[in-house]
Amino acid sequence: MPANQPDPRLRRGLAVMAALPLLALAACGYGSQAKHDTTVAIAAGAEKTDGLDTVRIGYFGNLTHATALVGNQKGFFQKELGATRARYQIFNAGPSEIEALNSGSIDIGWIGPSPAINGYTRSDGRSLRIIGGSASGGVKLVVDPKRIKSLKDVEGKRIATPQLGNTQDVAFLNWAAEQGWKVDAQSGKGDVSVVRTDNKVTPDAFRSGSVDGAWVPEPTASKLVAEGGKVLLDEASLWPDEKFVITNIVVRQSFLEEHPKAVEAVLRASVETNQWIAANPAEAKAAANERLESDSGKALPADVLDPAWKSIRFTDDPLAATLASEARHAAKAGLLENPKLDGIYDLALLNKVLKAEGRAAVDDAGLGAE
């Protein structure tokens, strides 16, 4: 797989962040196809949307991507796309999903803020647009209560984050700096040791004692609690109104320009899915877990699923102001230079869908496309 040349505005760390997941996933392409795509009957007489045979949708097998999980499982995307077949691709890391978007392997994706920022800035604003929100919250600092009893005890300890420069890594580095602690962002060494560990193996690292805690998204946080960990800090408490973006919807710019009706259909399905989740929380939680089992072969146990689900808020609002803050945090940590995010959002179609539902428009924090 050819590697993109890093944008000169970015430091070497973000290039490493982008390359490592691609190497890890090289054997299976950009991501993994769902083992059992949900087969939803196409209504008789349905027409193709924008003349397309398929729309390819990417997401993570993660509860913070539950809008996509539930929308797939319950057939909301297929219903809105008519005779155009919804196809799904599952990813393990943001950079690999961005590569798939850039290459045209997927058209629309659910993704975290840091990969979206990275993808946009590396392409000089040509690769993607954020077209909607999906989830807020669901990130916690979980620690071994025998080793860390208070926030000040985190100093000198080993704290796991999922990946160099990823959304949680940036958040932890920013929080550590606010405590007055110095950490080299690239090496993770300093007053706190940042150990970059894949979420899949973090529970094992925690159980073995090789890390003292972790700043991680759900359901990893609840998995650590099930292993005896204690939630020391919920990241939501650090944000105004306890809201911050954890998952966005992005689209390839060329696809948005060429197939706006298809993009609108997916957004309409996303809004419908979030409404259904709010009205049917127990059934939605079960549907998300069923989709996780179909995609990965393993469902989450109740002692992990239940607390994880409670900590995530599903939202159509992309919470644009918080994405701008996260970009500033990355720059402050030395992982990103002068991030220029003007034009990263195009919320026109989302606001069209919301208006049709009698709902207020959402804001792009001055970062909208002209």
C-alpha positions as CSV (number, residue, x, y, z in Angstrom):
1,M,0.0,0.0,0.0
2,P,1.6,3.3,-1.0
3,A,2.2,5.7,1.8
4,N,1.1,9.4,1.4
5,Q,3.8,12.0,1.8
6,P,3.1,13.9,5.1
7,D,2.0,17.5,4.9
8,P,5.0,19.8,5.8
9,R,2.8,21.5,8.4
10,L,2.7,18.3,10.4
11,R,5.4,17.0,12.7
12,R,6.8,13.6,12.2
13,G,4.7,12.2,15.0
14,L,1.4,12.5,13.1
15,A,3.0,10.8,10.1
16,V,4.0,7.9,12.3
17,M,0.5,7.8,13.7
18,A,-0.9,7.5,10.2
19,A,1.5,4.9,9.0
20,L,1.4,2.3,11.8
21,P,-2.2,1.4,11.6
22,L,-1.9,1.0,7.8
23,L,1.0,-1.5,8.3
24,A,-1.1,-3.4,10.8
25,L,-4.0,-3.7,8.5
26,A,-2.1,-4.2,5.2
27,A,-3.0,-7.9,5.0
28,C,-6.7,-7.1,4.9
29,G,-6.7,-3.9,2.9
30,Y,-8.1,-0.7,4.4
31,G,-10.5,-2.5,6.8
32,S,-12.5,-5.6,7.3
33,Q,-15.8,-6.4,5.7
34,A,-18.5,-7.2,8.1
35,K,-18.8,-11.0,8.4
36,H,-22.6,-10.9,7.9
37,D,-23.8,-7.8,6.2
38,T,-27.4,-7.1,7.2
39,T,-29.6,-8.1,4.3
40,V,-32.5,-5.7,4.1
41,A,-35.2,-6.2,1.6
42,I,-35.5,-3.4,-1.0
43,A,-39.0,-2.2,-1.3
44,A,-40.8,-3.0,-4.5
45,G,-40.6,-0.2,-6.9
46,A,-37.8,1.6,-5.1
47,E,-35.4,3.6,-7.2
48,K,-31.7,4.0,-7.0
49,T,-30.5,7.1,-5.3
50,D,-28.5,9.4,-7.6
51,G,-28.3,6.4,-10.0
52,L,-25.8,4.6,-7.7
53,D,-25.7,0.8,-7.3
54,T,-24.0,1.1,-3.9
55,V,-23.0,3.5,-1.2
56,R,-20.0,2.3,0.8
57,I,-20.2,3.2,4.5
58,G,-17.3,2.8,7.0
59,Y,-17.3,2.7,10.8
60,F,-15.5,1.2,13.8
61,G,-16.8,-1.8,15.8
62,N,-17.1,0.5,18.8
63,L,-20.0,1.7,20.8
64,T,-19.1,5.3,20.1
65,H,-20.1,4.5,16.5
66,A,-23.4,3.1,17.6
67,T,-25.4,5.3,15.2
68,A,-23.7,3.4,12.4
69,L,-24.1,0.1,14.2
70,V,-27.8,0.5,14.8
71,G,-28.5,2.1,11.5
72,N,-26.9,-1.0,9.8
73,Q,-28.5,-3.5,12.1
74,K,-32.0,-2.0,11.9
75,G,-31.9,-1.2,8.2
76,F,-32.3,2.6,8.4
77,F,-29.6,3.3,5.9
78,Q,-30.9,0.8,3.4
79,K,-34.5,2.2,3.7
80,E,-33.4,5.7,2.9
81,L,-31.2,4.7,0.0
82,G,-34.0,2.8,-1.8
83,A,-32.7,0.5,-4.4
84,T,-29.1,1.7,-3.9
85,R,-27.5,-1.0,-1.8
86,A,-25.7,0.1,1.5
87,R,-22.4,-1.7,1.9
88,Y,-20.3,-1.6,5.0
89,Q,-16.7,-1.8,5.9
90,I,-15.4,-2.1,9.4
91,F,-12.2,-0.4,10.6
92,N,-9.8,-0.6,13.6
93,A,-8.1,2.7,13.3
94,G,-8.9,6.2,12.1
95,P,-5.9,6.6,9.7
96,S,-6.8,3.5,7.8
97,E,-10.4,4.7,7.4
98,I,-9.0,8.1,6.1
99,E,-6.9,6.2,3.6
100,A,-10.0,4.2,2.4
101,L,-11.9,7.5,2.0
102,N,-9.1,9.1,0.1
103,S,-8.7,6.1,-2.2
104,G,-12.4,5.9,-3.0
105,S,-12.8,2.5,-1.2
106,I,-15.6,4.1,1.0
107,D,-17.8,7.1,0.4
108,I,-19.0,8.1,3.8
109,G,-17.6,7.2,7.3
110,W,-18.1,7.5,11.0
111,I,-14.8,8.6,12.6
112,G,-13.2,10.4,15.5
113,P,-12.2,14.1,15.5
114,S,-8.4,13.7,15.4
115,P,-8.3,11.5,12.3
116,A,-10.7,13.9,10.6
117,I,-8.5,16.8,11.5
118,N,-5.4,15.0,10.4
119,G,-6.9,13.8,7.1
120,Y,-8.2,17.3,6.3
121,T,-4.9,19.1,7.1
122,R,-2.7,16.6,5.4
123,S,-4.6,17.1,2.2
124,D,-4.6,20.9,2.4
125,G,-8.4,20.7,2.9
126,R,-9.1,18.6,-0.2
127,S,-9.9,15.2,1.1
128,L,-13.1,15.3,3.2
129,R,-15.8,17.3,4.8
130,I,-17.5,16.7,8.2
131,I,-21.2,16.6,7.4
132,G,-22.7,15.7,10.8
133,G,-22.3,14.6,14.3
134,S,-22.9,11.2,15.9
135,A,-21.7,10.9,19.5
136,S,-20.4,12.8,22.5
137,G,-18.6,11.6,25.6
138,G,-17.8,8.0,26.5
139,V,-14.1,8.7,27.4
140,K,-12.7,8.0,30.9
141,L,-9.5,7.8,32.9
142,V,-9.6,4.5,34.6
143,V,-6.9,3.5,37.1
144,D,-5.8,0.8,39.4
145,P,-7.2,2.0,42.8
146,K,-4.3,0.3,44.7
147,R,-1.7,2.5,42.9
148,I,-3.7,5.7,42.2
149,K,-6.1,7.1,44.7
150,S,-6.4,10.7,43.5
151,L,-5.7,12.8,40.4
152,K,-2.4,14.0,41.8
153,D,-1.3,10.4,42.2
154,V,-1.3,10.1,38.4
155,E,2.1,11.9,38.3
156,G,4.9,9.4,37.9
157,K,2.6,6.6,36.7
158,R,2.1,4.8,33.4
159,I,-1.1,5.7,31.6
160,A,-2.2,4.0,28.4
161,T,-3.7,5.9,25.5
162,P,-4.8,4.1,22.2
163,Q,-2.4,5.6,19.8
164,L,0.1,8.4,19.3
165,G,-1.8,11.5,18.3
166,N,-5.2,10.0,18.4
167,T,-8.2,11.8,20.0
168,Q,-7.7,10.3,23.5
169,D,-3.9,10.7,23.4
170,V,-4.3,14.4,22.6
171,A,-6.9,14.8,25.4
172,F,-4.6,13.1,28.0
173,L,-1.6,15.1,27.0
174,N,-3.6,18.4,27.2
175,W,-5.0,17.4,30.6
176,A,-1.5,16.4,31.9
177,A,-0.1,19.8,30.8
178,E,-2.9,21.6,32.6
179,Q,-1.8,19.8,35.8
180,G,1.6,21.4,35.3
181,W,3.3,18.1,34.2
182,K,5.8,18.0,31.3
183,V,5.6,15.1,28.8
184,D,7.4,14.7,25.5
185,A,4.5,14.0,23.1
186,Q,6.6,11.9,20.8
187,S,8.2,9.5,23.2
188,G,5.5,9.7,25.9
189,K,8.2,10.2,28.6
190,G,8.1,12.8,31.3
191,D,6.3,13.5,34.6
192,V,3.8,10.9,33.4
193,S,4.7,8.0,31.2
194,V,2.2,7.7,28.2
195,V,2.1,4.2,26.9
196,R,0.5,3.9,23.5
197,T,-1.5,0.7,23.5
198,D,-4.2,-0.7,21.2
199,N,-7.6,-0.7,22.9
200,K,-7.8,-4.4,22.2
201,V,-4.8,-5.2,24.4
202,T,-5.2,-2.5,27.0
203,P,-7.2,-4.7,29.4
204,D,-4.5,-7.3,29.3
205,A,-1.8,-4.6,30.0
206,F,-3.9,-3.3,32.8
207,R,-4.5,-6.8,34.3
208,S,-0.8,-7.6,34.1
209,G,0.2,-4.3,35.8
210,S,2.3,-3.0,32.9
211,V,0.1,0.2,33.0
212,D,-1.4,1.9,36.0
213,G,-4.4,3.3,34.2
214,A,-5.7,4.3,30.8
215,W,-7.4,7.3,29.2
216,V,-9.7,5.4,26.8
217,P,-13.1,5.4,25.1
218,E,-16.0,3.0,25.7
219,P,-16.3,0.1,25.9
220,T,-12.6,-0.2,26.8
221,A,-13.1,1.9,29.9
222,S,-15.9,-0.3,31.2
223,K,-13.8,-3.4,30.4
224,L,-11.1,-2.0,32.7
225,V,-13.7,-1.4,35.4
226,A,-14.8,-5.0,35.1
227,E,-11.1,-5.9,35.7
228,G,-11.1,-4.0,39.0
229,G,-10.3,-0.5,37.7
230,K,-11.9,2.7,39.1
231,V,-13.1,5.7,37.0
232,L,-11.0,8.5,38.3
233,L,-12.1,11.1,35.7
234,D,-14.8,11.3,33.1
235,E,-13.6,13.5,30.2
236,A,-17.1,15.0,29.8
237,S,-16.5,16.8,33.1
238,L,-13.8,18.9,31.5
239,W,-16.0,20.3,28.7
240,P,-18.8,23.0,28.7
241,D,-22.2,21.4,29.2
242,E,-20.3,18.1,29.4
243,K,-20.4,17.8,25.6
244,F,-17.5,17.1,23.3
245,V,-17.3,15.4,19.9
246,I,-16.1,11.8,19.9
247,T,-17.6,10.7,16.6
248,N,-18.3,12.6,13.4
249,I,-19.7,11.7,10.0
250,V,-17.3,12.5,7.1
251,V,-17.6,12.2,3.3
252,R,-15.2,12.2,0.4
253,Q,-15.5,15.7,-1.1
254,S,-15.9,14.4,-4.7
255,F,-18.7,12.1,-3.6
256,L,-20.5,15.0,-1.9
257,E,-20.2,17.1,-5.0
258,E,-21.3,14.3,-7.4
259,H,-24.0,12.5,-5.3
260,P,-25.6,15.0,-2.9
261,K,-28.9,13.0,-2.9
262,A,-27.1,9.9,-1.6
263,V,-25.3,11.9,1.1
264,E,-28.6,13.4,2.1
265,A,-30.2,10.0,2.3
266,V,-27.5,8.7,4.6
267,L,-27.8,11.8,6.8
268,R,-31.6,11.4,6.9
269,A,-31.0,7.8,8.0
270,S,-28.5,8.9,10.7
271,V,-31.0,11.4,12.1
272,E,-33.7,8.8,12.1
273,T,-31.4,6.3,13.8
274,N,-30.5,8.7,16.6
275,Q,-34.2,9.5,17.1
276,W,-34.9,5.8,17.3
277,I,-32.1,5.3,19.8
278,A,-33.4,8.0,22.0
279,A,-37.0,6.6,21.9
280,N,-35.9,2.9,22.3
281,P,-32.7,2.9,24.4
282,A,-32.9,-0.7,25.6
283,E,-33.7,-2.1,22.1
284,A,-31.0,0.2,20.6
285,K,-28.4,-1.0,23.0
286,A,-29.3,-4.6,22.1
287,A,-29.2,-3.9,18.4
288,A,-25.8,-2.3,18.7
289,N,-24.5,-5.3,20.5
290,E,-26.0,-7.7,17.9
291,R,-24.2,-5.7,15.2
292,L,-20.9,-5.9,17.1
293,E,-21.3,-9.6,17.4
294,S,-22.0,-9.9,13.7
295,D,-19.1,-7.7,12.8
296,S,-16.5,-9.1,15.2
297,G,-17.9,-12.5,16.3
298,K,-18.1,-11.4,19.9
299,A,-20.8,-9.5,21.8
300,L,-20.1,-7.4,24.9
301,P,-21.1,-8.8,28.3
302,A,-23.7,-6.9,30.2
303,D,-21.3,-5.7,32.9
304,V,-19.4,-3.9,30.1
305,L,-22.2,-3.0,27.7
306,D,-24.5,-1.4,30.3
307,P,-22.2,1.2,31.9
308,A,-20.5,2.0,28.5
309,W,-23.9,2.7,26.8
310,K,-24.9,5.1,29.6
311,S,-21.9,7.3,29.2
312,I,-22.4,8.0,25.5
313,R,-24.7,10.7,24.1
314,F,-25.9,10.4,20.6
315,T,-26.2,13.6,18.7
316,D,-26.7,15.0,15.2
317,D,-24.8,18.1,16.2
318,P,-21.1,17.8,15.3
319,L,-20.2,20.1,18.3
320,A,-17.9,22.0,16.0
321,A,-16.5,24.3,18.7
322,T,-15.1,21.3,20.6
323,L,-13.4,20.0,17.5
324,A,-11.7,23.4,17.1
325,S,-10.6,23.1,20.7
326,E,-9.2,19.6,20.2
327,A,-7.2,20.9,17.2
328,R,-5.7,23.6,19.5
329,H,-4.9,20.9,22.1
330,A,-3.0,18.9,19.4
331,A,-1.0,22.0,18.4
332,K,-0.3,22.8,22.0
333,A,1.1,19.3,22.6
334,G,3.4,19.7,19.6
335,L,1.6,17.2,17.4
336,L,0.1,19.6,14.9
337,E,1.4,22.9,13.6
338,N,-1.1,25.8,12.9
339,P,-4.1,23.6,12.0
340,K,-6.2,25.4,9.3
341,L,-9.7,24.0,9.6
342,D,-11.6,26.6,7.5
343,G,-14.0,24.6,5.3
344,I,-13.8,21.3,7.2
345,Y,-17.6,21.4,7.7
346,D,-20.4,21.3,5.2
347,L,-23.6,21.1,7.3
348,A,-26.0,22.3,4.6
349,L,-27.6,18.9,3.9
350,L,-27.8,18.0,7.6
351,N,-29.6,21.3,8.3
352,K,-31.9,20.6,5.4
353,V,-32.8,17.3,7.0
354,L,-33.2,18.8,10.4
355,K,-35.4,21.6,9.0
356,A,-37.7,19.0,7.5
357,E,-38.0,17.5,10.9
358,G,-38.9,20.9,12.4
359,R,-35.7,21.1,14.3
360,A,-33.1,23.9,14.7
361,A,-30.0,24.1,12.5
362,V,-26.6,23.2,14.0
363,D,-23.6,25.4,13.9
364,D,-20.2,25.0,12.2
365,A,-18.3,27.3,14.6
366,G,-17.2,29.4,11.6
367,L,-15.4,26.5,10.0
368,G,-17.9,25.9,7.2
369,A,-17.2,25.5,3.5
370,E,-18.0,28.5,1.4
